[in-house]
Amino acid sequence: MSVNNREIEAKTISISKGMSLNSVINLLHENNLIVNKNVLKAKILIRGLASKVPTGTFLIEGKVSDAILIDSIFNKGPIKLKLTIPEGTSAKKIFESINLLLKTDHRFNNLFTKKNILNKYNISGSSLEGYLYPNTYFFFNDTSPADIVDTLVSQFWIEFDQKLLNRANELGLSVHEVVTLASIIEGEAMLDSERSTISSVYHNRLKINMKLQADPTIQYIIEGPPKTLSTRDLRIKSPYNTYQNYGLPPGPINNPGIQSIKAALYPLETDYLFFVAQGDGSHKFTTNERDHEAAKRVYKINKRKNK
């Protein structure tokens, strides 16, 4: 069993060592998980559990019956596994984290690209890349890798709600195209305030059939950690190479968070076609190649000064 950190689905309750039964019941009531404190206490007393209050963090699957609530706390025991996935993490790294968490050596190939799995989750791409939603999750010790993947993908569809689906339709974009663009934005953006501006650059380029020339798509096809790209790297033959191919790549290059997804759907209205990093996480945005080359020269000068 698992839980993400959205309270609408479930809650985690922490019971400290030495807490009395009354304190636990008050905690459950404060979190809107029970209606009548006296009734719950009576049921716990009847079961002979009053002196067996456990400690730890417990999963409560939303507003459930008193019987299920008691079972979750007194029988199932506390959650012991926590998985945190940062925005922009690749599927490969997520699978490594799952194996590390569970102390397993699971092979995710079948889950990652199997057609029936993709159909099950209504994914039109060729893999789960982009749909493993980054968040903090809690799991029980006996959770399987497949259950964890199911939780991550299910959370994606909770986040990509009907409002966002409607917006994608307005733009004439499929969910897969939105997630693909969002993953590129995630790979570029260091500042939340710039996401929608970066998105505008890519939207503007797509409108005039201009190559995206997005560095993160090159990083995706190169083994190893991110590096300064060379001219040779930009010539790599790959459908993901947006320096060589027009339009979006075949699929996402990482698993973007909701802010990048929203940025892909709600780009700022600009005339920008270029941007270059400033070395401090921000970017200089320009509308033409001449100004773009000037911005690149300024960046190189500042970089040399700061060495």
Residue pairs with C-beta under 8 A, 6 or more apart in sequence:
1 59
1 61
1 76
1 139
1 140
1 143
1 147
2 59
2 137
2 138
2 139
2 140
2 143
2 147
2 148
2 151
3 9
3 10
3 11
3 12
3 59
3 61
3 79
3 137
3 138
3 139
4 10
4 135
4 136
4 137
4 138
4 151
4 155
5 12
5 135
5 136
5 137
6 155
6 158
8 62
9 61
9 62
9 158
10 59
10 60
10 61
10 62
11 31
11 33
11 59
11 60
11 62
12 57
12 58
12 59
12 60
12 79
12 138
13 27
13 28
13 31
13 33
13 57
13 58
13 60
13 73
14 56
14 57
14 58
15 24
15 27
15 53
15 54
15 55
15 56
15 57
15 58
15 73
15 78
16 55
17 55
19 27
19 53
19 55
20 53
21 41
21 44
21 50
21 53
22 41
24 53
24 73
25 34
25 37
25 40
25 41
26 37
28 34
28 40
28 60
28 69
29 37
31 60
32 63
33 60
33 63
33 64
33 69
34 40
34 66
34 69
39 66
40 66
40 69
40 70
43 66
43 67
43 70
44 50
44 70
44 74
47 70
47 74
49 70
49 74
52 74
54 73
54 74
54 77
54 78
55 78
56 77
56 78
56 79
56 80
57 78
57 79
57 138
58 72
58 73
58 76
58 77
58 78
58 79
59 72
59 76
59 79
59 138
59 140
60 69
60 72
60 73
61 68
61 72
64 72
76 140
79 138
79 139
79 140
80 140
80 141
81 101
81 102
81 138
81 139
81 140
81 141
81 143
82 136
82 137
82 138
82 139
83 97
83 98
83 101
83 136
83 137
83 138
83 139
83 148
84 135
84 136
84 137
85 94
85 97
85 132
85 133
85 134
85 135
85 136
85 137
85 152
85 255
86 134
87 134
87 186
87 255
87 256
87 257
87 259
87 260
88 134
88 183
88 186
88 187
88 254
88 255
88 256
88 257
88 260
89 97
89 132
89 134
89 254
89 255
90 129
90 220
90 253
90 254
90 255
91 108
91 112
91 127
91 128
91 129
91 132
91 255
94 132
94 152
94 255
95 106
95 108
95 112
95 145
98 104
98 106
98 108
98 145
98 148
98 149
99 105
99 106
99 145
101 139
101 148
102 143
102 145
102 148
104 145
106 145
108 145
108 149
110 117
111 117
111 128
111 145
111 146
111 149
112 127
112 128
112 129
113 126
113 127
113 128
117 128
118 124
118 125
118 126
118 127
118 128
121 128
121 131
121 153
121 157
122 157
123 131
123 153
123 176
124 174
124 175
124 176
125 131
125 176
125 179
125 180
125 250
125 251
125 252
126 250
126 251
127 251
128 149
128 153
129 183
129 251
129 252
129 253
129 254
129 255
130 176
130 179
130 180
130 182
130 183
130 251
130 252
130 253
130 254
130 255
130 256
131 152
131 153
131 156
131 179
131 252
131 255
132 149
132 152
132 153
132 156
132 255
133 152
133 153
133 155
133 156
133 159
133 255
133 257
134 255
134 256
134 257
135 152
135 155
137 148
137 151
137 152
137 155
139 147
139 148
139 151
159 258
159 261
160 175
160 179
160 261
164 178
164 261
164 262
164 265
165 175
167 265
167 266
168 174
168 175
168 177
168 178
168 265
171 178
171 265
173 181
173 265
176 251
177 248
178 261
178 264
178 265
179 252
179 256
179 261
179 264
180 248
180 249
180 250
180 251
180 252
180 253
181 199
181 202
181 248
181 264
182 252
182 256
182 260
182 261
182 263
182 264
183 216
183 252
183 253
183 254
183 255
183 256
183 260
184 202
184 212
184 214
184 216
184 217
184 242
184 248
184 249
184 253
185 195
185 198
185 199
185 202
185 256
185 260
185 263
185 264
186 216
186 254
186 256
186 257
186 260
187 214
187 215
187 216
187 217
187 219
187 220
187 253
187 254
188 198
188 214
188 215
188 216
188 283
189 195
189 198
189 260
189 263
190 281
190 282
191 281
191 282
192 259
194 282
194 283
195 259
195 260
195 262
195 263
196 263
196 266
196 267
196 268
197 268
197 270
197 272
197 275
197 283
197 285
198 263
198 275
198 283
199 263
199 264
199 266
199 267
199 268
200 267
200 268
200 269
200 270
200 272
201 270
201 272
201 273
201 274
201 275
201 285
202 212
202 214
202 267
203 267
204 210
204 270
204 271
204 272
204 273
205 211
205 212
205 273
206 212
206 247
206 248
209 246
209 247
210 246
210 273
211 242
211 243
211 244
211 245
211 246
212 242
212 247
212 248
213 242
213 243
214 242
215 229
216 253
216 254
217 240
217 241
217 242
217 249
217 253
218 229
218 233
218 234
218 236
218 240
218 241
218 242
218 243
219 226
219 227
219 229
219 253
220 240
220 249
220 253
220 254
221 236
221 238
221 240
221 241
222 233
222 236
234 241
234 243
234 244
235 243
235 244
236 244
237 244
238 244
239 245
239 249
239 250
240 249
240 250
240 253
241 249
242 248
242 249
256 264
270 285
271 287
272 285
272 286
272 287
273 286
273 287
273 288
273 292
274 285
274 286
274 287
274 288
274 289
274 291
274 292
274 295
275 283
275 284
275 285
275 286
275 292
276 283
276 284
276 286
276 292
276 295
276 296
276 299
277 283
277 299
278 284
278 299
278 302
279 299
279 302
279 303
279 306
284 295
284 298
284 299
286 292
286 294
286 295
